[in-house]
Amino acid sequence: MAEEKIGPLAASLGRERELLAALVKDEEDAEGLVAFALHRRAFLDWCAAFEASEKREPDSGEIRLFLMGETAERRIAAYRERAAMMIDAPKIDASAPPAMPMPAKRQPLRTWFWPWGFSSGFVVADPDAPMNWRGLFLRLLMLGAAVVVTALALRVFVVRA
């Protein structure tokens, strides 16, 4: 966690006061206070990242540029929205019973034509899985029987000799 430093931050106090006034409407505005705390956390994280990458503290011009982005209307609205979500987040009650478990994954529907379900041998998700030859053979056997029955039915009912 980064610590606040006084050095070049003194030049940015005016911008900080403007940002505080933009985020916090009055003394009772908890959402604004949390939003300002989120801004301070982002600022301290930025300072730490800057020092890590540049091997020096940011000067007043760099801090001013960072704070210029922080005072944009979208950024202020985003901080307030995030603060509202944090305040309205449901509290976890340890004495409450646990939530219902997720239902087990449903098996695929089986049809009269495929009574053994679909083969896992056709799944590409695990190419190292062994092929289900028995299921494949039974499906091909049923398909062949369906072709023979269809051919016989066509011969009897449609083709007149």
PAKEDO-267210 format. One record per atom (N, C-alpha, C): residue in one letter; y negated, x, z negated. Coordinates in pm, whole numbers, padded with zeros to 5 digits, always signed. Layout:
BEGIN
aYXZ/...
//
This chain:
BEGIN
m+00117+00083+00000/m+00000+00000+00000/m-00124+00088+00000/a-00220+00054+00079/a-00341+00136+00091/a-00436+00106-00025/e-00508+00208-00066/e-00609+00191-00171/e-00746+00185-00105/e-00837+00109-00168/e-00973+00101-00114/e-01047+00230-00144/k-01122+00276-00045/k-01202+00397-00060/k-01348+00361-00039/i-01437+00434-00101/i-01579+00401-00097/i-01649+00470+00019/g-01607+00588+00062/g-01672+00671+00162/g-01750+00597+00269/p-01697+00584+00390/p-01771+00521+00499/p-01777+00369+00488/l-01713+00312+00388/l-01714+00166+00374/l-01850+00112+00332/a-01933+00195+00271/a-02063+00148+00224/a-02149+00099+00340/a-02133+00158+00459/a-02212+00116+00575/a-02169-00020+00626/s-02048-00063+00593/s-01997-00190+00645/s-02011-00305+00546/l-02078-00284+00434/l-02088-00390+00335/l-02160-00513+00387/g-02260-00494+00473/g-02331-00609+00529/g-02237-00697+00611/r-02155-00635+00696/r-02057-00712+00775/r-01956-00781+00685/e-01912-00712+00580/e-01817-00771+00486/e-01876-00895+00419/r-02003-00886+00381/r-02069-01002+00319/r-02078-01118+00418/e-02109-01087+00544/e-02114-01192+00647/e-01977-01258+00664/l-01873-01176+00666/l-01738-01228+00682/l-01698-01312+00560/l-01733-01266+00442/l-01704-01344+00321/l-01775-01478+00326/a-01901-01478+00369/a-01976-01604+00379/a-01916-01696+00486/a-01864-01638+00594/a-01804-01720+00700/a-01669-01778+00658/l-01593-01703+00577/l-01460-01749+00537/l-01464-01841+00416/v-01548-01811+00318/v-01550-01886+00193/v-01671-01979+00194/k-01644-02110+00192/k-01752-02209+00198/k-01822-02227+00064/d-01744-02230-00047/d-01801-02240-00181/d-01702-02178-00280/e-01736-02184-00408/e-01652-02119-00510/e-01517-02187-00527/e-01505-02311-00486/e-01380-02386-00501/e-01291-02375-00377/d-01333-02300-00278/d-01261-02290-00150/d-01147-02188-00162/a-01032-02235-00209/a-00917-02147-00226/a-00868-02095-00092/e-00873-02180+00009/e-00828-02139+00142/e-00913-02023+00195/g-01043-02030+00173/g-01132-01923+00218/g-01109-01794+00141/l-01083-01806+00010/l-01058-01686-00070/l-00927-01618-00027/v-00825-01697+00000/v-00699-01639+00048/v-00720-01578+00187/a-00800-01644+00271/a-00828-01590+00403/a-00901-01456+00393/f-00996-01444+00299/f-01065-01317+00281/f-00969-01210+00229/a-00877-01249+00142/a-00777-01154+00093/a-00688-01106+00209/l-00655-01197+00300/l-00577-01158+00419/l-00656-01060+00505/h-00785-01086+00519/h-00871-00993+00595/h-00873-00856+00528/r-00890-00852+00396/r-00895-00724+00326/r-00764-00648+00343/r-00655-00721+00335/r-00524-00656+00353/r-00513-00598+00494/a-00557-00673+00594/a-00554-00623+00732/a-00646-00502+00747/f-00761-00506+00682/f-00855-00394+00690/f-00796-00268+00627/l-00735-00283+00509/l-00676-00167+00442/l-00557-00113+00521/d-00478-00202+00578/d-00366-00157+00663/d-00419-00083+00786/w-00527-00134+00845/w-00587-00067+00961/w-00638+00071+00924/c-00704+00081+00807/c-00754+00211+00762/c-00640+00310+00743/a-00531+00264+00682/a-00416+00352+00659/a-00354+00395+00792/a-00341+00302+00887/a-00285+00335+01018/a-00377+00430+01094/f-00507+00410+01081/f-00603+00498+01147/f-00592+00639+01092/e-00587+00649+00960/e-00576+00781+00897/e-00445+00849+00935/a-00337+00773+00947/a-00209+00832+00984/a-00209+00882+01127/s-00274+00808+01217/s-00271+00849+01357/s-00377+00952+01391/e-00496+00942+01332/e-00606+01032+01366/e-00622+01148+01268/k-00550+01145+01156/k-00556+01250+01053/k-00695+01266+00993/r-00769+01153+00988/r-00901+01154+00926/r-00938+01009+00892/e-01038+00995+00806/e-01085+00861+00773/e-01170+00807+00887/p-01171+00675+00906/p-01258+00619+01011/p-01405+00633+00970/d-01489+00659+01068/d-01632+00669+01037/d-01694+00530+01040/s-01824+00523+01009/s-01890+00393+00997/s-01893+00318+01130/g-01903+00387+01243/g-01903+00321+01373/g-01769+00256+01404/e-01661+00324+01371/e-01527+00269+01395/e-01500+00149+01304/i-01546+00160+01181/i-01531+00047+01089/i-01614-00071+01137/r-01735-00044+01186/r-01821-00150+01237/r-01755-00221+01355/l-01691-00145+01444/l-01621-00205+01558/l-01503-00291+01512/f-01428-00243+01412/f-01318-00323+01359/f-01371-00453+01301/l-01477-00444+01222/l-01532-00564+01159/l-01596-00658+01261/m-01641-00605+01374/m-01695-00690+01479/m-01585-00783+01532/g-01465-00727+01548/g-01352-00810+01591/g-01310-00909+01484/e-01325-00869+01358/e-01285-00957+01248/e-01380-01076+01232/t-01504-01065+01277/t-01599-01175+01260/t-01598-01271+01379/a-01508-01252+01473/a-01497-01345+01586/a-01448-01481+01534/e-01494-01587+01598/e-01459-01723+01553/e-01307-01745+01553/r-01239-01696+01655/r-01094-01713+01661/r-01025-01644+01546/r-01071-01523+01512/r-01009-01449+01403/r-01033-01519+01270/i-01154-01569+01249/i-01184-01641+01125/i-01099-01767+01116/a-01087-01841+01227/a-01005-01961+01228/a-00858-01927+01203/a-00811-01815+01259/a-00672-01775+01238/a-00646-01739+01092/y-00741-01668+01029/y-00725-01635+00888/y-00723-01761+00803/r-00811-01856+00831/r-00815-01979+00752/r-00687-02062+00774/e-00639-02065+00897/e-00516-02140+00925/e-00396-02078+00854/r-00387-01946+00859/r-00277-01878+00790/r-00286-01899+00640/a-00407-01895+00585/a-00425-01918+00442/a-00385-02060+00405/a-00420-02157+00489/a-00382-02296+00461/a-00230-02311+00462/m-00164-02243+00556/m-00017-02250+00559/m+00043-02186+00435/m-00017-02077+00388/m+00035-02011+00268/m+00015-02099+00144/i-00098-02167+00138/i-00126-02252+00022/i-00036-02376+00024/d-00016-02433+00143/d+00064-02555+00154/d+00213-02531+00164/a+00255-02405+00162/a+00398-02375+00174/a+00472-02435+00055/p+00588-02494+00080/p+00662-02556-00030/p+00712-02449-00128/k+00700-02480-00253/k+00747-02389-00357/k+00898-02409-00373/i+00971-02301-00393/i+01116-02308-00410/i+01146-02333-00556/d+01218-02441-00582/d+01255-02477-00718/d+01398-02430-00743/a+01414-02335-00836/a+01547-02278-00862/a+01639-02380-00928/s+01584-02481-00995/s+01670-02580-01063/s+01719-02688-00969/a+01662-02695-00848/a+01703-02797-00751/a+01841-02763-00694/p+01919-02866-00662/p+02050-02838-00602/p+02033-02775-00465/p+02129-02696-00422/p+02115-02631-00291/p+02116-02734-00179/a+02055-02696-00069/a+02049-02785+00047/a+02189-02803+00105/m+02204-02909+00183/m+02334-02936+00244/m+02368-02823+00341/p+02494-02782+00344/p+02531-02676+00439/p+02527-02728+00582/m+02512-02635+00672/m+02511-02671+00814/m+02650-02720+00853/p+02657-02825+00936/p+02789-02872+00979/p+02856-02767+01067/a+02989-02769+01064/a+03064-02673+01146/a+03040-02703+01293/k+03053-02599+01374/k+03031-02616+01517/k+03138-02709+01572/r+03092-02808+01647/r+03184-02907+01701/r+03268-02847+01812/q+03392-02890+01816/q+03482-02848+01923/q+03444-02922+02050/p+03465-02861+02167/p+03433-02930+02291/p+03525-03051+02310/l+03472-03153+02378/l+03552-03273+02401/l+03671-03240+02491/r+03784-03296+02456/r+03904-03276+02537/r+03922-03401+02623/t+03959-03382+02746/t+03977-03494+02838/t+04123-03509+02871/w+04158-03618+02938/w+04299-03639+02972/w+04348-03535+03071/f+04255-03478+03151/f+04297-03382+03251/f+04315-03242+03190/w+04237-03211+03085/w+04249-03081+03021/w+04284-03101+02874/p+04406-03140+02844/p+04441-03172+02705/p+04439-03052+02612/w+04440-02931+02664/w+04439-02813+02577/w+04300-02755+02561/g+04199-02822+02611/g+04063-02772+02602/g+04037-02667+02707/f+03925-02605+02699/f+03888-02503+02797/f+03936-02366+02749/s+03977-02285+02842/s+04033-02155+02809/s+03923-02060+02765/s+03953-01979+02665/s+03857-01876+02625/s+03864-01757+02720/g+03962-01756+02809/g+03975-01648+02905/g+03865-01647+03009/f+03794-01758+03026/f+03687-01765+03124/f+03551-01729+03066/v+03546-01702+02939/v+03419-01671+02873/v+03383-01526+02901/v+03259-01504+02944/v+03215-01369+02976/v+03153-01301+02853/a+03130-01378+02746/a+03065-01322+02628/a+03145-01207+02569/d+03278-01214+02574/d+03361-01106+02521/d+03460-01065+02629/p+03424-00969+02711/p+03513-00931+02821/p+03640-00862+02774/d+03645-00816+02649/d+03764-00749+02599/d+03866-00847+02542/a+03832-00976+02535/a+03926-01076+02482/a+04042-01091+02579/p+04162-01113+02528/p+04278-01128+02618/p+04270-01261+02693/m+04326-01261+02811/m+04327-01380+02897/m+04428-01480+02844/n+04393-01607+02845/n+04483-01713+02801/n+04567-01757+02921/w+04672-01682+02949/w+04753-01708+03069/w+04828-01839+03060/r+04876-01875+02942/r+04951-01999+02926/r+04863-02119+02959/g+04741-02121+02905/g+04650-02231+02933/g+04612-02237+03080/l+04591-02120+03141/l+04557-02116+03282/l+04672-02167+03368/f+04795-02126+03333/f+04912-02172+03409/f+04929-02324+03396/l+04911-02378+03276/l+04925-02522+03257/l+04818-02599+03334/r+04698-02547+03339/r+04593-02614+03415/r+04622-02612+03565/l+04669-02498+03615/l+04705-02491+03756/l+04823-02582+03788/l+04917-02592+03697/l+05031-02682+03716/l+04984-02827+03721/m+04893-02865+03634/m+04839-03001+03636/m+04759-03027+03764/l+04684-02927+03808/l+04608-02942+03931/l+04701-02959+04051/g+04809-02881+04056/g+04908-02895+04163/g+04973-03032+04161/a+05006-03081+04041/a+05067-03213+04030/a+04969-03320+04078/a+04841-03304+04045/a+04740-03402+04088/a+04728-03401+04240/v+04735-03283+04304/v+04728-03275+04449/v+04848-03343+04513/v+04968-03320+04459/v+05089-03382+04514/v+05083-03534+04499/v+05043-03582+04381/v+05035-03727+04359/v+04931-03788+04452/t+04817-03722+04471/t+04714-03773+04562/t+04765-03777+04705/a+04835-03673+04748/a+04890-03671+04884/a+04992-03782+04905/l+05077-03805+04808/l+05176-03913+04818/l+05107-04049+04820/a+05006-04066+04736/a+04934-04194+04734/a+04864-04220+04866/l+04801-04118+04923/l+04738-04134+05055/l+04841-04168+05162/r+04956-04103+05156/r+05062-04127+05257/r+05113-04271+05247/v+05129-04318+05125/v+05185-04454+05106/v+05084-04560+05135/f+04962-04547+05082/f+04866-04657+05086/f+04770-04650+05206/v+04741-04534+05260/v+04641-04523+05364/v+04703-04501+05503/v+04794-04405+05512/v+04851-04372+05642/v+04967-04468+05669/r+04957-04542+05779/r+05064-04636+05816/r+05142-04572+05930/a+05272-04556+05912/a+05352-04490+06017/a+05419-04589+06107/
//
